[in-house]
Amino acid sequence: MEGFLMTRRQVLVLALVVEAGMGAAAIGLGVWVGLPDLEWGHGNLAGLGWGMAGALVLLGILMLFQRYPVGAEDRKSGNG
C-alpha cells in the first residue's frame, strides 16, 4: 500500500475515533456484565500523577522512535 498516505489531521481523527470507540465498548461491556460504572471512578492527585508519568514515558519513547527510526521506517528513510 505504497500510495496510501494520511495527513496528520486524518491520523489524529482516526486515533480519537478509535479511542472513543474503545471507551464506549468498555462502558458497554461493564454495563452488560453488571459492573458499577460511576462507583469505581474516583480521582485523586496520586492517580493523576501516575497517569501523567505513564503518558510522559510513552511520549518519550515516541520521540526516540522519531529521532532514531528502526525497522521499516529506517529502510523507508534510506538509512538501513
PDB file of N, CA, C and O in Angstrom:
ATOM      1  N   MET A   1       0.839  -1.192   0.000  1.00  0.00           N
ATOM      2  CA  MET A   1       0.000   0.000   0.000  1.00  0.00           C
ATOM      3  C   MET A   1       0.877   1.247   0.000  1.00  0.00           C
ATOM      4  O   MET A   1       0.812   2.075   0.908  1.00  0.00           O
ATOM      5  N   GLU A   2       1.675   1.354  -1.012  1.00  0.00           N
ATOM      6  CA  GLU A   2       2.610   2.455  -1.060  1.00  0.00           C
ATOM      7  C   GLU A   2       1.926   3.804  -1.287  1.00  0.00           C
ATOM      8  O   GLU A   2       2.422   4.831  -0.823  1.00  0.00           O
ATOM      9  N   GLY A   3       0.803   3.813  -1.987  1.00  0.00           N
ATOM     10  CA  GLY A   3       0.131   5.057  -2.300  1.00  0.00           C
ATOM     11  C   GLY A   3      -0.809   5.551  -1.211  1.00  0.00           C
ATOM     12  O   GLY A   3      -1.458   6.582  -1.390  1.00  0.00           O
ATOM     13  N   PHE A   4      -0.901   4.850  -0.095  1.00  0.00           N
ATOM     14  CA  PHE A   4      -1.822   5.217   0.972  1.00  0.00           C
ATOM     15  C   PHE A   4      -1.132   6.141   1.962  1.00  0.00           C
ATOM     16  O   PHE A   4      -0.336   5.689   2.785  1.00  0.00           O
ATOM     17  N   LEU A   5      -1.429   7.422   1.888  1.00  0.00           N
ATOM     18  CA  LEU A   5      -0.846   8.406   2.801  1.00  0.00           C
ATOM     19  C   LEU A   5      -1.965   9.116   3.541  1.00  0.00           C
ATOM     20  O   LEU A   5      -3.026   9.389   2.979  1.00  0.00           O
ATOM     21  N   MET A   6      -1.716   9.409   4.795  1.00  0.00           N
ATOM     22  CA  MET A   6      -2.687  10.139   5.598  1.00  0.00           C
ATOM     23  C   MET A   6      -2.036  11.400   6.133  1.00  0.00           C
ATOM     24  O   MET A   6      -0.848  11.412   6.456  1.00  0.00           O
ATOM     25  N   THR A   7      -2.825  12.460   6.222  1.00  0.00           N
ATOM     26  CA  THR A   7      -2.319  13.686   6.816  1.00  0.00           C
ATOM     27  C   THR A   7      -2.313  13.534   8.334  1.00  0.00           C
ATOM     28  O   THR A   7      -2.911  12.603   8.873  1.00  0.00           O
ATOM     29  N   ARG A   8      -1.649  14.436   9.007  1.00  0.00           N
ATOM     30  CA  ARG A   8      -1.617  14.392  10.474  1.00  0.00           C
ATOM     31  C   ARG A   8      -3.016  14.546  11.050  1.00  0.00           C
ATOM     32  O   ARG A   8      -3.359  13.912  12.048  1.00  0.00           O
ATOM     33  N   ARG A   9      -3.815  15.383  10.421  1.00  0.00           N
ATOM     34  CA  ARG A   9      -5.181  15.605  10.896  1.00  0.00           C
ATOM     35  C   ARG A   9      -6.004  14.320  10.781  1.00  0.00           C
ATOM     36  O   ARG A   9      -6.776  13.993  11.683  1.00  0.00           O
ATOM     37  N   GLN A  10      -5.841  13.593   9.674  1.00  0.00           N
ATOM     38  CA  GLN A  10      -6.570  12.344   9.496  1.00  0.00           C
ATOM     39  C   GLN A  10      -6.131  11.299  10.518  1.00  0.00           C
ATOM     40  O   GLN A  10      -6.961  10.557  11.042  1.00  0.00           O
ATOM     41  N   VAL A  11      -4.849  11.238  10.800  1.00  0.00           N
ATOM     42  CA  VAL A  11      -4.348  10.300  11.806  1.00  0.00           C
ATOM     43  C   VAL A  11      -4.911  10.654  13.176  1.00  0.00           C
ATOM     44  O   VAL A  11      -5.311   9.765  13.928  1.00  0.00           O
ATOM     45  N   LEU A  12      -4.946  11.945  13.510  1.00  0.00           N
ATOM     46  CA  LEU A  12      -5.480  12.385  14.795  1.00  0.00           C
ATOM     47  C   LEU A  12      -6.957  12.032  14.921  1.00  0.00           C
ATOM     48  O   LEU A  12      -7.392  11.519  15.953  1.00  0.00           O
ATOM     49  N   VAL A  13      -7.724  12.306  13.873  1.00  0.00           N
ATOM     50  CA  VAL A  13      -9.155  11.988  13.911  1.00  0.00           C
ATOM     51  C   VAL A  13      -9.359  10.479  14.043  1.00  0.00           C
ATOM     52  O   VAL A  13     -10.207  10.032  14.816  1.00  0.00           O
ATOM     53  N   LEU A  14      -8.590   9.701  13.297  1.00  0.00           N
ATOM     54  CA  LEU A  14      -8.696   8.242  13.395  1.00  0.00           C
ATOM     55  C   LEU A  14      -8.366   7.766  14.804  1.00  0.00           C
ATOM     56  O   LEU A  14      -9.068   6.917  15.353  1.00  0.00           O
ATOM     57  N   ALA A  15      -7.306   8.304  15.389  1.00  0.00           N
ATOM     58  CA  ALA A  15      -6.924   7.914  16.752  1.00  0.00           C
ATOM     59  C   ALA A  15      -8.017   8.268  17.750  1.00  0.00           C
ATOM     60  O   ALA A  15      -8.325   7.470  18.635  1.00  0.00           O
ATOM     61  N   LEU A  16      -8.603   9.447  17.621  1.00  0.00           N
ATOM     62  CA  LEU A  16      -9.675   9.860  18.540  1.00  0.00           C
ATOM     63  C   LEU A  16     -10.902   8.965  18.391  1.00  0.00           C
ATOM     64  O   LEU A  16     -11.528   8.598  19.386  1.00  0.00           O
ATOM     65  N   VAL A  17     -11.246   8.616  17.154  1.00  0.00           N
ATOM     66  CA  VAL A  17     -12.401   7.746  16.927  1.00  0.00           C
ATOM     67  C   VAL A  17     -12.149   6.353  17.516  1.00  0.00           C
ATOM     68  O   VAL A  17     -13.039   5.772  18.136  1.00  0.00           O
ATOM     69  N   VAL A  18     -10.956   5.827  17.324  1.00  0.00           N
ATOM     70  CA  VAL A  18     -10.631   4.504  17.865  1.00  0.00           C
ATOM     71  C   VAL A  18     -10.658   4.533  19.386  1.00  0.00           C
ATOM     72  O   VAL A  18     -11.223   3.633  20.007  1.00  0.00           O
ATOM     73  N   GLU A  19     -10.061   5.548  19.996  1.00  0.00           N
ATOM     74  CA  GLU A  19     -10.046   5.642  21.459  1.00  0.00           C
ATOM     75  C   GLU A  19     -11.457   5.802  22.017  1.00  0.00           C
ATOM     76  O   GLU A  19     -11.802   5.176  23.019  1.00  0.00           O
ATOM     77  N   ALA A  20     -12.272   6.633  21.377  1.00  0.00           N
ATOM     78  CA  ALA A  20     -13.653   6.819  21.837  1.00  0.00           C
ATOM     79  C   ALA A  20     -14.433   5.519  21.688  1.00  0.00           C
ATOM     80  O   ALA A  20     -15.243   5.179  22.550  1.00  0.00           O
ATOM     81  N   GLY A  21     -14.197   4.797  20.608  1.00  0.00           N
ATOM     82  CA  GLY A  21     -14.870   3.519  20.411  1.00  0.00           C
ATOM     83  C   GLY A  21     -14.485   2.501  21.470  1.00  0.00           C
ATOM     84  O   GLY A  21     -15.334   1.754  21.954  1.00  0.00           O
ATOM     85  N   MET A  22     -13.204   2.468  21.832  1.00  0.00           N
ATOM     86  CA  MET A  22     -12.776   1.532  22.881  1.00  0.00           C
ATOM     87  C   MET A  22     -13.374   1.919  24.232  1.00  0.00           C
ATOM     88  O   MET A  22     -13.735   1.050  25.025  1.00  0.00           O
ATOM     89  N   GLY A  23     -13.477   3.215  24.492  1.00  0.00           N
ATOM     90  CA  GLY A  23     -14.098   3.658  25.737  1.00  0.00           C
ATOM     91  C   GLY A  23     -15.571   3.294  25.796  1.00  0.00           C
ATOM     92  O   GLY A  23     -16.067   2.840  26.827  1.00  0.00           O
ATOM     93  N   ALA A  24     -16.270   3.496  24.680  1.00  0.00           N
ATOM     94  CA  ALA A  24     -17.688   3.134  24.622  1.00  0.00           C
ATOM     95  C   ALA A  24     -17.866   1.628  24.767  1.00  0.00           C
ATOM     96  O   ALA A  24     -18.788   1.172  25.443  1.00  0.00           O
ATOM     97  N   ALA A  25     -16.987   0.857  24.136  1.00  0.00           N
ATOM     98  CA  ALA A  25     -17.066  -0.602  24.249  1.00  0.00           C
ATOM     99  C   ALA A  25     -16.822  -1.046  25.691  1.00  0.00           C
ATOM    100  O   ALA A  25     -17.485  -1.960  26.183  1.00  0.00           O
ATOM    101  N   ALA A  26     -15.871  -0.401  26.367  1.00  0.00           N
ATOM    102  CA  ALA A  26     -15.581  -0.755  27.763  1.00  0.00           C
ATOM    103  C   ALA A  26     -16.772  -0.439  28.659  1.00  0.00           C
ATOM    104  O   ALA A  26     -17.125  -1.236  29.528  1.00  0.00           O
ATOM    105  N   ILE A  27     -17.390   0.716  28.454  1.00  0.00           N
ATOM    106  CA  ILE A  27     -18.565   1.078  29.259  1.00  0.00           C
ATOM    107  C   ILE A  27     -19.708   0.114  28.968  1.00  0.00           C
ATOM    108  O   ILE A  27     -20.380  -0.364  29.882  1.00  0.00           O
ATOM    109  N   GLY A  28     -19.922  -0.166  27.682  1.00  0.00           N
ATOM    110  CA  GLY A  28     -20.990  -1.093  27.308  1.00  0.00           C
ATOM    111  C   GLY A  28     -20.768  -2.485  27.879  1.00  0.00           C
ATOM    112  O   GLY A  28     -21.711  -3.113  28.359  1.00  0.00           O
ATOM    113  N   LEU A  29     -19.543  -2.969  27.834  1.00  0.00           N
ATOM    114  CA  LEU A  29     -19.234  -4.285  28.390  1.00  0.00           C
ATOM    115  C   LEU A  29     -19.427  -4.292  29.903  1.00  0.00           C
ATOM    116  O   LEU A  29     -19.924  -5.269  30.463  1.00  0.00           O
ATOM    117  N   GLY A  30     -19.038  -3.212  30.561  1.00  0.00           N
ATOM    118  CA  GLY A  30     -19.233  -3.126  32.005  1.00  0.00           C
ATOM    119  C   GLY A  30     -20.697  -3.127  32.391  1.00  0.00           C
ATOM    120  O   GLY A  30     -21.083  -3.776  33.364  1.00  0.00           O
ATOM    121  N   VAL A  31     -21.520  -2.406  31.638  1.00  0.00           N
ATOM    122  CA  VAL A  31     -22.960  -2.402  31.898  1.00  0.00           C
ATOM    123  C   VAL A  31     -23.541  -3.784  31.621  1.00  0.00           C
ATOM    124  O   VAL A  31     -24.399  -4.264  32.362  1.00  0.00           O
ATOM    125  N   TRP A  32     -23.072  -4.420  30.554  1.00  0.00           N
ATOM    126  CA  TRP A  32     -23.588  -5.737  30.173  1.00  0.00           C
ATOM    127  C   TRP A  32     -23.326  -6.792  31.248  1.00  0.00           C
ATOM    128  O   TRP A  32     -24.181  -7.640  31.504  1.00  0.00           O
ATOM    129  N   VAL A  33     -22.152  -6.745  31.876  1.00  0.00           N
ATOM    130  CA  VAL A  33     -21.837  -7.727  32.911  1.00  0.00           C
ATOM    131  C   VAL A  33     -22.230  -7.262  34.305  1.00  0.00           C
ATOM    132  O   VAL A  33     -22.022  -7.981  35.282  1.00  0.00           O
ATOM    133  N   GLY A  34     -22.794  -6.067  34.403  1.00  0.00           N
ATOM    134  CA  GLY A  34     -23.333  -5.605  35.673  1.00  0.00           C
ATOM    135  C   GLY A  34     -22.349  -4.934  36.603  1.00  0.00           C
ATOM    136  O   GLY A  34     -22.569  -4.926  37.814  1.00  0.00           O
ATOM    137  N   LEU A  35     -21.264  -4.364  36.081  1.00  0.00           N
ATOM    138  CA  LEU A  35     -20.311  -3.659  36.938  1.00  0.00           C
ATOM    139  C   LEU A  35     -20.786  -2.225  37.173  1.00  0.00           C
ATOM    140  O   LEU A  35     -21.308  -1.591  36.256  1.00  0.00           O
ATOM    141  N   PRO A  36     -20.611  -1.713  38.382  1.00  0.00           N
ATOM    142  CA  PRO A  36     -20.995  -0.324  38.639  1.00  0.00           C
ATOM    143  C   PRO A  36     -19.997   0.624  37.972  1.00  0.00           C
ATOM    144  O   PRO A  36     -18.804   0.576  38.272  1.00  0.00           O
ATOM    145  N   ASP A  37     -20.468   1.470  37.086  1.00  0.00           N
ATOM    146  CA  ASP A  37     -19.547   2.301  36.324  1.00  0.00           C
ATOM    147  C   ASP A  37     -19.087   3.546  37.078  1.00  0.00           C
ATOM    148  O   ASP A  37     -17.895   3.851  37.070  1.00  0.00           O
ATOM    149  N   LEU A  38     -19.971   4.252  37.711  1.00  0.00           N
ATOM    150  CA  LEU A  38     -19.584   5.508  38.358  1.00  0.00           C
ATOM    151  C   LEU A  38     -19.061   5.318  39.779  1.00  0.00           C
ATOM    152  O   LEU A  38     -18.409   6.215  40.313  1.00  0.00           O
ATOM    153  N   GLU A  39     -19.324   4.192  40.391  1.00  0.00           N
ATOM    154  CA  GLU A  39     -18.859   3.977  41.761  1.00  0.00           C
ATOM    155  C   GLU A  39     -17.345   3.775  41.816  1.00  0.00           C
ATOM    156  O   GLU A  39     -16.716   4.097  42.824  1.00  0.00           O
ATOM    157  N   TRP A  40     -16.758   3.247  40.744  1.00  0.00           N
ATOM    158  CA  TRP A  40     -15.327   2.979  40.746  1.00  0.00           C
ATOM    159  C   TRP A  40     -14.512   4.192  40.343  1.00  0.00           C
ATOM    160  O   TRP A  40     -13.309   4.237  40.597  1.00  0.00           O
ATOM    161  N   GLY A  41     -15.137   5.163  39.728  1.00  0.00           N
ATOM    162  CA  GLY A  41     -14.402   6.321  39.224  1.00  0.00           C
ATOM    163  C   GLY A  41     -14.217   7.389  40.285  1.00  0.00           C
ATOM    164  O   GLY A  41     -15.114   8.201  40.511  1.00  0.00           O
ATOM    165  N   HIS A  42     -13.090   7.398  40.924  1.00  0.00           N
ATOM    166  CA  HIS A  42     -12.778   8.448  41.882  1.00  0.00           C
ATOM    167  C   HIS A  42     -11.322   8.861  41.639  1.00  0.00           C
ATOM    168  O   HIS A  42     -10.411   8.037  41.714  1.00  0.00           O
ATOM    169  N   GLY A  43     -11.130  10.104  41.358  1.00  0.00           N
ATOM    170  CA  GLY A  43      -9.793  10.582  41.050  1.00  0.00           C
ATOM    171  C   GLY A  43      -9.112  11.207  42.253  1.00  0.00           C
ATOM    172  O   GLY A  43      -9.770  11.698  43.170  1.00  0.00           O
ATOM    173  N   ASN A  44      -7.798  11.184  42.238  1.00  0.00           N
ATOM    174  CA  ASN A  44      -7.016  11.867  43.257  1.00  0.00           C
ATOM    175  C   ASN A  44      -5.709  12.331  42.612  1.00  0.00           C
ATOM    176  O   ASN A  44      -5.427  11.982  41.466  1.00  0.00           O
ATOM    177  N   LEU A  45      -4.937  13.090  43.316  1.00  0.00           N
ATOM    178  CA  LEU A  45      -3.707  13.637  42.741  1.00  0.00           C
ATOM    179  C   LEU A  45      -2.668  12.559  42.475  1.00  0.00           C
ATOM    180  O   LEU A  45      -1.896  12.674  41.523  1.00  0.00           O
ATOM    181  N   ALA A  46      -2.631  11.524  43.289  1.00  0.00           N
ATOM    182  CA  ALA A  46      -1.675  10.440  43.054  1.00  0.00           C
ATOM    183  C   ALA A  46      -1.993   9.730  41.738  1.00  0.00           C
ATOM    184  O   ALA A  46      -1.090   9.428  40.958  1.00  0.00           O
ATOM    185  N   GLY A  47      -3.262   9.469  41.498  1.00  0.00           N
ATOM    186  CA  GLY A  47      -3.663   8.829  40.244  1.00  0.00           C
ATOM    187  C   GLY A  47      -3.362   9.704  39.043  1.00  0.00           C
ATOM    188  O   GLY A  47      -2.929   9.212  38.001  1.00  0.00           O
ATOM    189  N   LEU A  48      -3.589  10.996  39.186  1.00  0.00           N
ATOM    190  CA  LEU A  48      -3.265  11.936  38.113  1.00  0.00           C
ATOM    191  C   LEU A  48      -1.762  11.941  37.852  1.00  0.00           C
ATOM    192  O   LEU A  48      -1.326  11.968  36.700  1.00  0.00           O
ATOM    193  N   GLY A  49      -0.981  11.914  38.910  1.00  0.00           N
ATOM    194  CA  GLY A  49       0.478  11.883  38.752  1.00  0.00           C
ATOM    195  C   GLY A  49       0.956  10.626  38.054  1.00  0.00           C
ATOM    196  O   GLY A  49       1.810  10.692  37.170  1.00  0.00           O
ATOM    197  N   TRP A  50       0.407   9.467  38.449  1.00  0.00           N
ATOM    198  CA  TRP A  50       0.792   8.212  37.800  1.00  0.00           C
ATOM    199  C   TRP A  50       0.385   8.200  36.332  1.00  0.00           C
ATOM    200  O   TRP A  50       1.129   7.708  35.484  1.00  0.00           O
ATOM    201  N   GLY A  51      -0.777   8.734  36.033  1.00  0.00           N
ATOM    202  CA  GLY A  51      -1.223   8.803  34.644  1.00  0.00           C
ATOM    203  C   GLY A  51      -0.330   9.695  33.802  1.00  0.00           C
ATOM    204  O   GLY A  51       0.018   9.348  32.673  1.00  0.00           O
ATOM    205  N   MET A  52       0.039  10.839  34.348  1.00  0.00           N
ATOM    206  CA  MET A  52       0.934  11.753  33.626  1.00  0.00           C
ATOM    207  C   MET A  52       2.321  11.125  33.445  1.00  0.00           C
ATOM    208  O   MET A  52       2.939  11.280  32.392  1.00  0.00           O
ATOM    209  N   ALA A  53       2.803  10.428  34.459  1.00  0.00           N
ATOM    210  CA  ALA A  53       4.109   9.780  34.351  1.00  0.00           C
ATOM    211  C   ALA A  53       4.089   8.713  33.258  1.00  0.00           C
ATOM    212  O   ALA A  53       5.031   8.614  32.471  1.00  0.00           O
ATOM    213  N   GLY A  54       3.038   7.929  33.207  1.00  0.00           N
ATOM    214  CA  GLY A  54       2.920   6.918  32.163  1.00  0.00           C
ATOM    215  C   GLY A  54       2.840   7.536  30.777  1.00  0.00           C
ATOM    216  O   GLY A  54       3.442   7.029  29.831  1.00  0.00           O
ATOM    217  N   ALA A  55       2.100   8.626  30.655  1.00  0.00           N
ATOM    218  CA  ALA A  55       1.983   9.304  29.362  1.00  0.00           C
ATOM    219  C   ALA A  55       3.320   9.895  28.935  1.00  0.00           C
ATOM    220  O   ALA A  55       3.663   9.857  27.753  1.00  0.00           O
ATOM    221  N   LEU A  56       4.074  10.437  29.877  1.00  0.00           N
ATOM    222  CA  LEU A  56       5.374  11.020  29.536  1.00  0.00           C
ATOM    223  C   LEU A  56       6.367   9.954  29.086  1.00  0.00           C
ATOM    224  O   LEU A  56       7.171  10.197  28.185  1.00  0.00           O
ATOM    225  N   VAL A  57       6.318   8.779  29.703  1.00  0.00           N
ATOM    226  CA  VAL A  57       7.190   7.680  29.267  1.00  0.00           C
ATOM    227  C   VAL A  57       6.870   7.299  27.823  1.00  0.00           C
ATOM    228  O   VAL A  57       7.775   7.159  27.001  1.00  0.00           O
ATOM    229  N   LEU A  58       5.586   7.132  27.515  1.00  0.00           N
ATOM    230  CA  LEU A  58       5.195   6.774  26.154  1.00  0.00           C
ATOM    231  C   LEU A  58       5.541   7.881  25.161  1.00  0.00           C
ATOM    232  O   LEU A  58       5.944   7.596  24.034  1.00  0.00           O
ATOM    233  N   LEU A  59       5.390   9.132  25.567  1.00  0.00           N
ATOM    234  CA  LEU A  59       5.762  10.242  24.696  1.00  0.00           C
ATOM    235  C   LEU A  59       7.268  10.245  24.441  1.00  0.00           C
ATOM    236  O   LEU A  59       7.709  10.521  23.325  1.00  0.00           O
ATOM    237  N   GLY A  60       8.046   9.942  25.460  1.00  0.00           N
ATOM    238  CA  GLY A  60       9.495   9.859  25.294  1.00  0.00           C
ATOM    239  C   GLY A  60       9.896   8.750  24.332  1.00  0.00           C
ATOM    240  O   GLY A  60      10.790   8.933  23.505  1.00  0.00           O
ATOM    241  N   ILE A  61       9.233   7.598  24.439  1.00  0.00           N
ATOM    242  CA  ILE A  61       9.516   6.504  23.508  1.00  0.00           C
ATOM    243  C   ILE A  61       9.155   6.907  22.090  1.00  0.00           C
ATOM    244  O   ILE A  61       9.907   6.624  21.158  1.00  0.00           O
ATOM    245  N   LEU A  62       8.023   7.558  21.913  1.00  0.00           N
ATOM    246  CA  LEU A  62       7.624   8.036  20.592  1.00  0.00           C
ATOM    247  C   LEU A  62       8.664   8.995  20.018  1.00  0.00           C
ATOM    248  O   LEU A  62       9.005   8.911  18.839  1.00  0.00           O
ATOM    249  N   MET A  63       9.160   9.895  20.842  1.00  0.00           N
ATOM    250  CA  MET A  63      10.166  10.853  20.373  1.00  0.00           C
ATOM    251  C   MET A  63      11.470  10.143  20.011  1.00  0.00           C
ATOM    252  O   MET A  63      12.136  10.536  19.053  1.00  0.00           O
ATOM    253  N   LEU A  64      11.845   9.104  20.762  1.00  0.00           N
ATOM    254  CA  LEU A  64      13.035   8.329  20.420  1.00  0.00           C
ATOM    255  C   LEU A  64      12.875   7.640  19.070  1.00  0.00           C
ATOM    256  O   LEU A  64      13.803   7.631  18.261  1.00  0.00           O
ATOM    257  N   PHE A  65      11.710   7.067  18.829  1.00  0.00           N
ATOM    258  CA  PHE A  65      11.470   6.395  17.551  1.00  0.00           C
ATOM    259  C   PHE A  65      11.435   7.398  16.399  1.00  0.00           C
ATOM    260  O   PHE A  65      11.819   7.066  15.278  1.00  0.00           O
ATOM    261  N   GLN A  66      10.983   8.605  16.663  1.00  0.00           N
ATOM    262  CA  GLN A  66      11.008   9.629  15.623  1.00  0.00           C
ATOM    263  C   GLN A  66      12.447  10.039  15.319  1.00  0.00           C
ATOM    264  O   GLN A  66      12.809  10.254  14.162  1.00  0.00           O
ATOM    265  N   ARG A  67      13.244  10.142  16.347  1.00  0.00           N
ATOM    266  CA  ARG A  67      14.636  10.580  16.194  1.00  0.00           C
ATOM    267  C   ARG A  67      15.519   9.482  15.601  1.00  0.00           C
ATOM    268  O   ARG A  67      16.367   9.754  14.750  1.00  0.00           O
ATOM    269  N   TYR A  68      15.319   8.240  16.053  1.00  0.00           N
ATOM    270  CA  TYR A  68      16.125   7.102  15.619  1.00  0.00           C
ATOM    271  C   TYR A  68      15.200   6.013  15.054  1.00  0.00           C
ATOM    272  O   TYR A  68      14.860   5.064  15.760  1.00  0.00           O
ATOM    273  N   PRO A  69      14.800   6.146  13.798  1.00  0.00           N
ATOM    274  CA  PRO A  69      13.882   5.158  13.229  1.00  0.00           C
ATOM    275  C   PRO A  69      14.527   3.782  13.115  1.00  0.00           C
ATOM    276  O   PRO A  69      15.725   3.663  12.859  1.00  0.00           O
ATOM    277  N   VAL A  70      13.722   2.754  13.306  1.00  0.00           N
ATOM    278  CA  VAL A  70      14.191   1.372  13.212  1.00  0.00           C
ATOM    279  C   VAL A  70      13.249   0.589  12.300  1.00  0.00           C
ATOM    280  O   VAL A  70      12.122   1.016  12.047  1.00  0.00           O
ATOM    281  N   GLY A  71      13.713  -0.547  11.815  1.00  0.00           N
ATOM    282  CA  GLY A  71      12.862  -1.430  11.037  1.00  0.00           C
ATOM    283  C   GLY A  71      12.448  -0.832   9.708  1.00  0.00           C
ATOM    284  O   GLY A  71      13.268  -0.290   8.967  1.00  0.00           O
ATOM    285  N   ALA A  72      11.154  -0.941   9.419  1.00  0.00           N
ATOM    286  CA  ALA A  72      10.631  -0.483   8.129  1.00  0.00           C
ATOM    287  C   ALA A  72      10.776   1.028   7.988  1.00  0.00           C
ATOM    288  O   ALA A  72      11.029   1.511   6.885  1.00  0.00           O
ATOM    289  N   GLU A  73      10.627   1.773   9.049  1.00  0.00           N
ATOM    290  CA  GLU A  73      10.786   3.233   8.966  1.00  0.00           C
ATOM    291  C   GLU A  73      12.214   3.604   8.624  1.00  0.00           C
ATOM    292  O   GLU A  73      12.448   4.570   7.897  1.00  0.00           O
ATOM    293  N   ASP A  74      13.181   2.840   9.143  1.00  0.00           N
ATOM    294  CA  ASP A  74      14.576   3.109   8.855  1.00  0.00           C
ATOM    295  C   ASP A  74      14.871   2.834   7.377  1.00  0.00           C
ATOM    296  O   ASP A  74      15.581   3.602   6.728  1.00  0.00           O
ATOM    297  N   ARG A  75      14.326   1.744   6.857  1.00  0.00           N
ATOM    298  CA  ARG A  75      14.536   1.414   5.440  1.00  0.00           C
ATOM    299  C   ARG A  75      13.869   2.434   4.535  1.00  0.00           C
ATOM    300  O   ARG A  75      14.388   2.756   3.467  1.00  0.00           O
ATOM    301  N   LYS A  76      12.713   2.944   4.964  1.00  0.00           N
ATOM    302  CA  LYS A  76      11.988   3.921   4.150  1.00  0.00           C
ATOM    303  C   LYS A  76      12.767   5.230   4.038  1.00  0.00           C
ATOM    304  O   LYS A  76      12.709   5.900   3.007  1.00  0.00           O
ATOM    305  N   SER A  77      13.489   5.594   5.084  1.00  0.00           N
ATOM    306  CA  SER A  77      14.242   6.835   5.053  1.00  0.00           C
ATOM    307  C   SER A  77      15.588   6.689   4.334  1.00  0.00           C
ATOM    308  O   SER A  77      16.274   7.683   4.098  1.00  0.00           O
ATOM    309  N   GLY A  78      15.966   5.461   3.989  1.00  0.00           N
ATOM    310  CA  GLY A  78      17.213   5.241   3.247  1.00  0.00           C
ATOM    311  C   GLY A  78      18.424   5.072   4.133  1.00  0.00           C
ATOM    312  O   GLY A  78      19.551   5.107   3.638  1.00  0.00           O
ATOM    313  N   ASN A  79      18.229   4.888   5.437  1.00  0.00           N
ATOM    314  CA  ASN A  79      19.360   4.750   6.352  1.00  0.00           C
ATOM    315  C   ASN A  79      19.752   3.297   6.571  1.00  0.00           C
ATOM    316  O   ASN A  79      20.812   3.030   7.138  1.00  0.00           O
ATOM    317  N   GLY A  80      18.925   2.350   6.137  1.00  0.00           N
ATOM    318  CA  GLY A  80      19.234   0.981   6.501  1.00  0.00           C
ATOM    319  C   GLY A  80      19.205  -0.005   5.392  1.00  0.00           C
ATOM    320  O   GLY A  80      19.455  -1.190   5.612  1.00  0.00           O
TER     321      GLY A  80
END
